[in-house]
Amino acid sequence: MVLKDLLAIAGSPGLYKFIAQGKNAVIVEHLETGKRTSAHGVAKVSSLEDITVFTDKKEVPLAEVFDKIYEKENGAASINHKSSPEELKDYFSELIPGYDREKVYVSDIKKIIQWYNILHSLDMLEKEEAEGDEASTSAEASTDKETEAKVEAEEDNSAGEDLQTHDKDMKDNESEAEAEEL
């Protein structure tokens, strides 16, 4: 799943989209209400891209967990995040069989399922492969732009050199004209 610019703010319900960086705060927009606010430096802001789930062997990125939920539910919404703790644990163990039950609390599972359902309701669940294609296209476009910029810079430099040569020739001609007058 593509989770770029999506944020969770401790103590604030729901998910937020990164808008801009202020001097002492981050400007964010609530995904469900569209209300913009600022998250000051003391607020604990977490990017969904950076969140992982502990397992017995490795840490699983949140995007991969969302992919597994998406596949399990065939693109539909997940179970309710207010289900009983046992239902939530069973559901999560089906998704990630080796998740660390000592480090991953029921409250964490609730948040993950709630976030998935929020993104599902807003049609924001996109596969990473689609982003990879766009990223390679945008990388090619930026490479083309960089190449064009280098060519323009070289042309500007050569034009500048031509002007310098022209100015030098003009000064030489003026010096010769003055020498002839004397």
C-alpha positions as CSV (number, residue, x, y, z in Angstrom):
1,M,0.0,0.0,0.0
2,V,1.1,3.5,-0.6
3,L,1.4,5.3,2.7
4,K,3.4,8.3,1.7
5,D,2.5,11.6,3.5
6,L,-0.1,9.8,5.8
7,L,0.4,10.5,9.5
8,A,-1.0,9.4,12.9
9,I,-0.9,11.9,15.7
10,A,-0.8,10.5,19.3
11,G,-3.9,11.7,21.2
12,S,-5.8,12.7,18.0
13,P,-8.3,10.3,16.4
14,G,-8.0,9.3,12.8
15,L,-5.4,9.8,10.2
16,Y,-3.9,12.9,8.7
17,K,-2.3,14.0,5.4
18,F,0.9,16.0,5.5
19,I,0.4,19.4,3.9
20,A,3.4,21.5,4.7
21,Q,6.2,22.1,7.2
22,G,5.8,25.2,9.3
23,K,8.4,27.0,11.4
24,N,7.6,25.1,14.7
25,A,4.9,22.7,13.5
26,V,3.6,20.5,10.8
27,I,0.5,21.5,8.9
28,V,-1.8,18.5,8.5
29,E,-5.3,17.8,7.1
30,H,-7.6,15.3,8.7
31,L,-8.5,12.7,6.1
32,E,-12.1,12.2,7.1
33,T,-13.2,15.8,7.9
34,G,-10.7,17.7,5.7
35,K,-10.0,20.1,8.6
36,R,-6.5,21.5,8.6
37,T,-4.6,21.9,11.8
38,S,-1.0,22.1,13.0
39,A,0.9,19.5,14.9
40,H,3.4,21.2,17.1
41,G,6.8,19.9,17.9
42,V,5.8,18.4,21.2
43,A,3.1,16.2,19.5
44,K,4.1,12.6,18.7
45,V,3.6,12.4,14.9
46,S,4.2,9.1,13.2
47,S,4.4,8.5,9.5
48,L,2.5,5.3,8.5
49,E,5.4,4.5,6.2
50,D,7.7,4.1,9.3
51,I,5.4,1.9,11.4
52,T,6.2,-1.8,11.6
53,V,4.7,-4.8,13.3
54,F,7.0,-7.0,15.4
55,T,7.1,-10.7,14.5
56,D,9.2,-13.6,15.8
57,K,11.7,-13.2,12.8
58,K,11.5,-9.7,11.5
59,E,9.5,-6.4,11.5
60,V,6.7,-6.3,9.0
61,P,6.0,-2.8,7.5
62,L,2.5,-1.5,7.9
63,A,2.0,-1.3,4.1
64,E,2.6,-5.1,4.0
65,V,0.1,-5.6,6.7
66,F,-2.5,-3.5,4.8
67,D,-1.7,-5.6,1.7
68,K,-2.5,-8.8,3.6
69,I,-5.7,-7.4,5.0
70,Y,-6.7,-6.3,1.4
71,E,-6.0,-9.7,0.0
72,K,-7.8,-11.5,2.9
73,E,-10.9,-9.3,2.5
74,N,-10.7,-9.2,-1.4
75,G,-10.5,-5.4,-1.3
76,A,-13.4,-5.0,1.1
77,A,-13.4,-3.5,4.6
78,S,-11.9,-5.4,7.5
79,I,-13.7,-6.5,10.7
80,N,-14.8,-3.8,13.1
81,H,-11.9,-2.4,15.2
82,K,-14.3,-2.5,18.2
83,S,-14.6,-6.3,18.1
84,S,-13.6,-8.3,21.2
85,P,-9.9,-8.7,22.0
86,E,-10.0,-12.4,21.2
87,E,-11.6,-11.8,17.8
88,L,-9.0,-9.2,17.0
89,K,-6.1,-11.4,18.1
90,D,-7.4,-14.3,16.0
91,Y,-7.9,-12.1,13.0
92,F,-4.5,-10.6,13.3
93,S,-2.8,-14.1,13.8
94,E,-4.4,-15.2,10.5
95,L,-2.8,-12.2,8.8
96,I,0.6,-12.4,10.4
97,P,0.9,-15.8,12.0
98,G,4.2,-15.1,13.8
99,Y,3.4,-11.6,15.2
100,D,5.0,-11.0,18.6
101,R,2.1,-11.3,21.1
102,E,4.2,-9.7,23.9
103,K,5.1,-6.5,21.9
104,V,1.9,-6.1,19.8
105,Y,-1.0,-5.1,22.1
106,V,-4.7,-5.3,21.3
107,S,-4.7,-1.5,21.1
108,D,-2.1,-1.7,18.3
109,I,-4.3,-4.2,16.4
110,K,-7.3,-2.0,16.9
111,K,-5.4,1.0,15.5
112,I,-4.1,-0.9,12.5
113,I,-7.6,-2.2,11.6
114,Q,-9.2,1.2,12.2
115,W,-6.6,2.8,9.9
116,Y,-7.2,0.2,7.2
117,N,-10.9,0.8,7.4
118,I,-10.5,4.6,7.2
119,L,-8.3,4.3,4.1
120,H,-10.7,1.8,2.6
121,S,-13.7,4.1,3.1
122,L,-11.8,6.9,1.4
123,D,-10.6,4.7,-1.5
124,M,-7.0,5.4,-0.6
125,L,-5.7,1.8,-0.7
126,E,-3.3,1.6,-3.6
127,K,-0.9,-1.1,-4.4
128,E,2.8,-0.3,-4.3
129,E,3.4,-1.8,-7.8
130,A,1.3,1.0,-9.2
131,E,3.5,3.6,-7.4
132,G,6.6,1.8,-8.6
133,D,5.5,2.3,-12.2
134,E,4.7,5.9,-11.6
135,A,8.0,6.3,-9.7
136,S,10.0,4.9,-12.6
137,T,8.1,7.2,-15.0
138,S,8.7,10.2,-12.8
139,A,12.3,9.2,-12.3
140,E,12.7,9.1,-16.1
141,A,11.0,12.4,-16.4
142,S,13.3,14.0,-13.8
143,T,16.3,12.5,-15.5
144,D,15.1,14.0,-18.8
145,K,14.6,17.4,-17.0
146,E,18.1,17.1,-15.4
147,T,19.6,16.3,-18.8
148,E,17.8,19.3,-20.4
149,A,19.0,21.6,-17.5
150,K,22.6,20.4,-18.1
151,V,22.3,21.1,-21.8
152,E,20.9,24.5,-21.2
153,A,23.6,25.3,-18.6
154,E,26.3,24.2,-21.1
155,E,24.6,26.4,-23.8
156,D,24.5,29.3,-21.4
157,N,28.1,28.8,-20.5
158,S,29.2,28.6,-24.1
159,A,27.0,31.7,-24.8
160,G,28.7,33.4,-21.9
161,E,32.1,32.4,-23.3
162,D,31.1,33.8,-26.7
163,L,30.1,37.1,-25.1
164,Q,33.4,37.3,-23.2
165,T,35.3,36.6,-26.4
166,H,33.2,39.3,-28.2
167,D,33.8,41.8,-25.4
168,K,37.6,41.1,-25.5
169,D,37.6,41.6,-29.3
170,M,35.7,44.9,-28.9
171,K,38.3,46.1,-26.3
172,D,41.1,45.0,-28.6
173,N,39.6,46.9,-31.5
174,E,39.1,50.0,-29.4
175,S,42.7,49.8,-28.2
176,E,43.9,49.5,-31.8
177,A,41.8,52.5,-32.9
178,E,43.2,54.6,-30.1
179,A,46.7,53.6,-31.0
180,E,46.1,54.6,-34.6
181,E,44.8,58.0,-33.5
182,L,48.0,58.7,-31.7
